[in-house]
Structure formats: structure tokens, C-alpha cells
Amino acid sequence: MMKVNIQLKHILPYLLLLPSLIVSICFFLLPFILLFIVSLTNRASFFFAPEWTALNYYKAVTRYSPDFYNTLLLSGLGATLDIIIGYPFAYLMSRRIRRFNDAFRSFLLIPLLGELYIAYGLWWLFLPTGPLAPILEFFGFSAIQLLYSPIAAAFALTIYTFPFAVMQMGVNLSQIDPILEEAAMCLGAGTLQRFFRVVIPLSLPGILSGWLMSFGWNIGAYAIPFLMGGVVLGHRILSVQIRSIALLMMNYGLAAALATVLVLISSALMYISLKITKGALI
Amino acid sequence: MKKVKISTSTLLSYAYVTLCCFLLMLPFLTTFYRSLLSPRKGFTIENYWKMAGIFWPKVGLSAYLAVITVALDLILAIPAAFALIRYEFRGKRFLTLLITAVWYVPGISYALAMILALYFFFKPLLNIGAFIATFTCGFLPIMLMSCIVAFRNLDPAYEEAAMCLGAGKLKTFFYIVLPLIGPGISTGILLTFILAFNEFITSFLLMAPTGIETAPVKVFDDISHAGMHGFIAAEAAILQIMSLTICFVYLKILGTRYLRGTVLF
């Protein structure tokens, strides 16, 4: 009787995890294994008689290299802007802001509603008939020039991934002991010196992790580059290409190859990011 | 003299944080402002009356999908989080990674993989079931994270006390554990609902094999067909207002306490 009880105790956690595992294996692991297998077949031949080929990956890095370049450029710009705008925000939230902290924090939930609304709102903002155009023209810019440029798309991506970057940096900042700053102050360092010589070097891992995290999220964006990047830049982006190659051109092999590469890039970046900030849950 | 200096820096930091929050609000504000504009009449709410009649059933469909996703994820995540927090077992890290990895995968790749898998393995699901399966698996990590945070904040002493007083394992779970982790789990409910309700990219790809269109996809379709019309802004604004109202009510009741560690730091 006793023995059975001990065994149950060993099995119980697995039993409790079992439903989630079944769902994850069926709807996450299995689809991605299939995606990889399909990426090794020619066009849509997997559905009838599979023709095995590795040519899809060759095409992905040769003919579709501009798409990779555009994707990485936009994601990198967005992630960098995230750090520039988000780092002071994370620092102030963890050190300075005492009153209304909760209210400010809750604003970070808004970008979770999705990139579609961000793209739509900012698209109109930058349109020649929009409210920003007169101001831009006053400074000598043409509104349409700004709308379909990398800067506008990167700005929208910045808003999209702001919470993720801020979260990674905030986790890191909350692990740094404020006593170190006080010690620097006692030793005679000024505000600026304290910030640049003590706080920033200590939070470099957080900055790197936030950059990687927002980069990884930006890579998968669809609506923002599509609406704000213009035809040259925004439609030649990996996520847009994957959809049109798979569902319009029916070239499932190539689309699967591009999707596999996308997954590998973004999951590797996010894994490194989460490894750096051990404070994150997973 | 010193006092003035301190207040200046504090003022500046508050100004900066407010500016950031304004930037986060900016897309919604412009959408809302646009939805109130009309080419002839200036400010009106007529755009909200001009919304296509087929829009509201799609909102209903999105809400229905979101509710089902939340229910299924709750059933899956509570036992899983309990096992992950209370027990030590072999392969724990790997299994956690397996369940949560989907959150860190680009939506477009996941949707394509799901379409292929639906064609080959789960053909009966090629209707509304495709959405339910994708959302349930895709948002399970966020529900799991919330449940883990909730269980972490729970002191095992309460359970031990209940056990000492003679409650069985099941009774302890339903009468002691569940009420105590309720607020933490409500975070998961909120986030999963918001994310599933507004999910765009996977629904957009799943529309091809299933022919079912959710509300955000309808907004995108209208944008790509009609461009910049007042009624599209009204549709986007309505969806955002609904989501933000739910968020606001939640935050008014519980604050951001339970959101920390999931999506907020």
C-alpha cells in the first residue's frame, strides 16, 4: 500500500501537466516538425508526391535576401528606438516615480491590444491629410516622405514592443542594489557621473536583453510594415512574403523554409534574452 | 535652494514618463479622433452608425472565441502551474519550455505551421475549432505565467492549516487554494481574453482555409479594400474601447499588483 502511494506522488506532477503537454505537442511541436518537413519539399508537392529538395533554403538566402535585410533593418531600428526611449522610462519607474506608479505602469498594457491598431492609428497620423502633416510641412518635411520610410515603421514598431523591452530592462534594474548608487554618491560622484559610470554599466545585460527581446518581437510584425513601410520596404518583409508565397502563390515549400528561418532567428534571440535576465519567469 | 533642484528633477521625470504614456496612447487617440471626423459635418458620431451591419456578429464571434480560449486555458493551466510550483521532478525545465515556447514564436510562422498541421492531422478541426486550438495553445503560456505568479504568492501554511483541521486534498484545493489564487488567476483571464479578442495575424492566416473572419481581420480587410474611411476608424475604435474598458475595470479593482512578472515588471 505504501509503495503505491509513493509511486503516485512521483507520477502526480506529470499527470497534472499531461493535458497542457498534450495540447502543446499536438498544436505546437507537431505543426513545427511538419513545417520543417514541408520546407524540404518542392513547391506544393508535399500534398501529392513529395519531391525532396533543399533548394528552398538556398532561395531563401539568395533571392529573398532583400527581405531578410528589410526585416532585420526595421526590427533593429525599432529595437534601438525602444532602448533609447524605454531605458529612461524603466529607470525612472524603478527609482524615481513613487506616486501614480500603478497608473503609469498600466499604460504598458495598451500595446498588447495588437499591432493592427497601432499601425492604423499612426498611418492616419502620418498621412498627408492627417493632423501631423501641417506641422511637418512647417519644418520642411513632406508628410508622405516620412510615412513610407523606415523611420515611420520603426517608430510604430517601437510602440508595439515598448512593454517587452521595458519589462526586460525593469527586471534587470530592480535586481541592481540602489546602495551601489548611494555609495557612488558618498564617494563624490555627481548625478551624471553616477548614471553613466555606475548605473549604465550595471544594467548593460538588461539593455542587451531588452534589445534582443524587442528585436525578436519586431521580426514577426505584419500589419505595421504592411501599412506603414510602403510597397518597396514594407511589402518586401518576411512576414508579408510568407503569407503571399503560401496562400497566394501556393508555394508551400518556400514559405515553410522562410517561416522556419524566421522562427529560428526570433526564438534564438529571445532565448538568449531570457537567459541574460534570469529574473524573467521562464 | 536644494529643495527647488530636487523638485525640478522630479518634475522632469514625471514629464518624461507622461510623455511615454502619451506615445503609447497615441495610436488609440488618433483612431478615436478620426472616427469622430466626418468630411462634411465636422465632429459627429455618424461613423458609428455607418459601420457595416456584418461587423457586430464578427465582434460577437471574437468575444465567443476569447471566452472559450480563456475557459480551456484555465482548465489546462491551473493544474500545470500547481505541479510546476509544488513539485520537483525530472525534466521540469524542458517541459516548461515546451509549453511556453509558443509565446516566443512569431505569429506568422505559427499560423502557417498550424494550417499545414490542420490539413494533415486535424482535418475535422477545419472550422471554428482551428481558431480555438490555435488560440488555446498560443495563449496557454500567458495563462500559465499568471497562474505560476499566483501560486508563488500563496503561502503553503494555509493549506497545511486546512489539512491539520481535517480537510481532504480536494476540499483544500477548492475551498482554500482556489479562492486565494483567484485574483492572480484573474490576471491570466484578463490577458488571455484581451489577446485572443484582438488576435490579428493568426486569425488572418486561418481565414484562408476556414473562411471564418474575426473582428480584427475584418478591420484589416476594410483597410486594405477601402483605405481611410471614417467607419473603419469607428470599427477599430470600438474594438479598442471594449478592450480598454475591460482593462480599466480590472485595474480599478485589483491594480497592477498581480500583473507584475507576467507582462509588466
HADDOCK unambig.tbl for C-alpha pairs under 7 A between the chains (distance, minus, plus):
assign (segid A and resid 13 and name CA) (segid B and resid 83 and name CA) 4.81 0.50 0.50
assign (segid A and resid 13 and name CA) (segid B and resid 87 and name CA) 6.48 0.50 0.50
assign (segid A and resid 16 and name CA) (segid B and resid 79 and name CA) 5.17 0.50 0.50
assign (segid A and resid 16 and name CA) (segid B and resid 80 and name CA) 5.50 0.50 0.50
assign (segid A and resid 16 and name CA) (segid B and resid 83 and name CA) 6.11 0.50 0.50
assign (segid A and resid 17 and name CA) (segid B and resid 79 and name CA) 6.64 0.50 0.50
assign (segid A and resid 17 and name CA) (segid B and resid 80 and name CA) 4.57 0.50 0.50
assign (segid A and resid 17 and name CA) (segid B and resid 83 and name CA) 6.73 0.50 0.50
assign (segid A and resid 19 and name CA) (segid B and resid 76 and name CA) 6.02 0.50 0.50
assign (segid A and resid 20 and name CA) (segid B and resid 76 and name CA) 5.36 0.50 0.50
assign (segid A and resid 20 and name CA) (segid B and resid 77 and name CA) 6.91 0.50 0.50
assign (segid A and resid 20 and name CA) (segid B and resid 80 and name CA) 6.86 0.50 0.50
assign (segid A and resid 21 and name CA) (segid B and resid 99 and name CA) 6.59 0.50 0.50
assign (segid A and resid 23 and name CA) (segid B and resid 137 and name CA) 6.27 0.50 0.50
assign (segid A and resid 24 and name CA) (segid B and resid 99 and name CA) 5.64 0.50 0.50
assign (segid A and resid 24 and name CA) (segid B and resid 137 and name CA) 6.12 0.50 0.50
assign (segid A and resid 27 and name CA) (segid B and resid 114 and name CA) 7.00 0.50 0.50
assign (segid A and resid 27 and name CA) (segid B and resid 133 and name CA) 6.99 0.50 0.50
assign (segid A and resid 27 and name CA) (segid B and resid 134 and name CA) 6.91 0.50 0.50
assign (segid A and resid 27 and name CA) (segid B and resid 137 and name CA) 6.31 0.50 0.50
assign (segid A and resid 28 and name CA) (segid B and resid 102 and name CA) 6.70 0.50 0.50
assign (segid A and resid 31 and name CA) (segid B and resid 113 and name CA) 4.84 0.50 0.50
assign (segid A and resid 31 and name CA) (segid B and resid 114 and name CA) 5.54 0.50 0.50
assign (segid A and resid 31 and name CA) (segid B and resid 116 and name CA) 6.88 0.50 0.50
assign (segid A and resid 31 and name CA) (segid B and resid 117 and name CA) 4.98 0.50 0.50
assign (segid A and resid 32 and name CA) (segid B and resid 113 and name CA) 5.63 0.50 0.50
assign (segid A and resid 34 and name CA) (segid B and resid 117 and name CA) 6.76 0.50 0.50
assign (segid A and resid 35 and name CA) (segid B and resid 113 and name CA) 5.27 0.50 0.50
assign (segid A and resid 89 and name CA) (segid B and resid 17 and name CA) 5.99 0.50 0.50
assign (segid A and resid 92 and name CA) (segid B and resid 13 and name CA) 6.53 0.50 0.50
assign (segid A and resid 102 and name CA) (segid B and resid 255 and name CA) 6.78 0.50 0.50
assign (segid A and resid 102 and name CA) (segid B and resid 256 and name CA) 5.98 0.50 0.50
assign (segid A and resid 104 and name CA) (segid B and resid 21 and name CA) 6.85 0.50 0.50
assign (segid A and resid 106 and name CA) (segid B and resid 256 and name CA) 6.61 0.50 0.50
assign (segid A and resid 107 and name CA) (segid B and resid 21 and name CA) 5.99 0.50 0.50
assign (segid A and resid 107 and name CA) (segid B and resid 24 and name CA) 6.98 0.50 0.50
assign (segid A and resid 110 and name CA) (segid B and resid 24 and name CA) 6.74 0.50 0.50
assign (segid A and resid 111 and name CA) (segid B and resid 24 and name CA) 6.83 0.50 0.50
assign (segid A and resid 112 and name CA) (segid B and resid 195 and name CA) 6.91 0.50 0.50
assign (segid A and resid 113 and name CA) (segid B and resid 194 and name CA) 6.66 0.50 0.50
assign (segid A and resid 113 and name CA) (segid B and resid 195 and name CA) 6.40 0.50 0.50
assign (segid A and resid 113 and name CA) (segid B and resid 198 and name CA) 5.90 0.50 0.50
assign (segid A and resid 114 and name CA) (segid B and resid 198 and name CA) 6.41 0.50 0.50
assign (segid A and resid 114 and name CA) (segid B and resid 199 and name CA) 6.89 0.50 0.50
assign (segid A and resid 117 and name CA) (segid B and resid 27 and name CA) 6.71 0.50 0.50
assign (segid A and resid 117 and name CA) (segid B and resid 236 and name CA) 6.63 0.50 0.50
assign (segid A and resid 118 and name CA) (segid B and resid 27 and name CA) 4.98 0.50 0.50
assign (segid A and resid 121 and name CA) (segid B and resid 27 and name CA) 4.16 0.50 0.50
assign (segid A and resid 121 and name CA) (segid B and resid 28 and name CA) 6.22 0.50 0.50
assign (segid A and resid 121 and name CA) (segid B and resid 30 and name CA) 5.33 0.50 0.50
assign (segid A and resid 121 and name CA) (segid B and resid 31 and name CA) 4.82 0.50 0.50
assign (segid A and resid 122 and name CA) (segid B and resid 27 and name CA) 5.50 0.50 0.50
assign (segid A and resid 125 and name CA) (segid B and resid 30 and name CA) 6.64 0.50 0.50
assign (segid A and resid 159 and name CA) (segid B and resid 24 and name CA) 6.03 0.50 0.50
assign (segid A and resid 167 and name CA) (segid B and resid 263 and name CA) 6.97 0.50 0.50
assign (segid A and resid 167 and name CA) (segid B and resid 264 and name CA) 5.71 0.50 0.50
assign (segid A and resid 167 and name CA) (segid B and resid 265 and name CA) 4.87 0.50 0.50
assign (segid A and resid 170 and name CA) (segid B and resid 265 and name CA) 5.78 0.50 0.50
assign (segid A and resid 171 and name CA) (segid B and resid 265 and name CA) 5.77 0.50 0.50
assign (segid A and resid 220 and name CA) (segid B and resid 106 and name CA) 4.66 0.50 0.50
assign (segid A and resid 220 and name CA) (segid B and resid 107 and name CA) 6.36 0.50 0.50
assign (segid A and resid 220 and name CA) (segid B and resid 108 and name CA) 6.50 0.50 0.50
assign (segid A and resid 239 and name CA) (segid B and resid 108 and name CA) 6.20 0.50 0.50
assign (segid A and resid 259 and name CA) (segid B and resid 109 and name CA) 4.91 0.50 0.50
assign (segid A and resid 263 and name CA) (segid B and resid 105 and name CA) 5.91 0.50 0.50
assign (segid A and resid 263 and name CA) (segid B and resid 106 and name CA) 6.36 0.50 0.50
assign (segid A and resid 263 and name CA) (segid B and resid 109 and name CA) 6.64 0.50 0.50
assign (segid A and resid 266 and name CA) (segid B and resid 105 and name CA) 6.81 0.50 0.50
assign (segid A and resid 267 and name CA) (segid B and resid 104 and name CA) 6.08 0.50 0.50
assign (segid A and resid 267 and name CA) (segid B and resid 105 and name CA) 6.09 0.50 0.50
assign (segid A and resid 270 and name CA) (segid B and resid 104 and name CA) 6.87 0.50 0.50
assign (segid A and resid 281 and name CA) (segid B and resid 261 and name CA) 6.97 0.50 0.50
